[in-house]
């Protein structure tokens, strides 16, 4: 099978980055953060084995309609509208493999950040939970990688904007930035994306995979909310401004730039045209905005929806999610 994604070579398979953050011993072995003890118990109880939980014997046709083509963010783009038969199947194959590849890379980033939180977080019960999340993320990397390589037979490199967001979260030396970048923003975006695809997915193995991953991810977002509760209440103006800058940057990066321009490589289209078509697409705009339905209300819970952040979110057209109930969304999927 000919693909646009390049086969990794020894010099591209490994990337080393220098990180620096304070590692915290804690000699208080009693639980000190409300909610984390119960979350840890739930994490221990809900561990699962991807090799056994999922039915890998299910046949998947890579170029089948795993996702409905009617919801394509390329609708209205002239070269896309002219696609017929095999070319349309190739487009569908490229889109689902590209989307799941970014999920895969994001899960590896989450695994790295969770391992950093084991060292950096100042509470023992948070260290307990971050340890279970590290295992969760390893399992997610495993199952997404297996699905991509065994079923879709097409894995893409990481999107440059996702890489930028992961890098800034991994590099920052402050432990609460790791929570904000990963647990609140990236995991929140992922939960919304997983939920959207789960609802429209027409392939049973992927549907089951996503549901199991979502059960874990709902705990991970809760971990961030519980850990950061009240942390920002008495923070100085200068320190709070740093957090505002980070959140505005992270959400702008995700809302305006995370578009599948790489799809042009697979289809022989112009990258700039493909990017602009997705930015202009009503479907694309709706999907990108909906990704924030968990991020915005959780930031409000943490007291981080400040006037400055609110103004930025109004411009990004995502402020409308501030009063949504993330737990209600989880109940709709049977996650709680």
Order of alpha helices (4+ residues) and beta strands (2+ residues): alpha-alpha-alpha-alpha-alpha-alpha-alpha-alpha-alpha-alpha-alpha-alpha-alpha-alpha-alpha-alpha
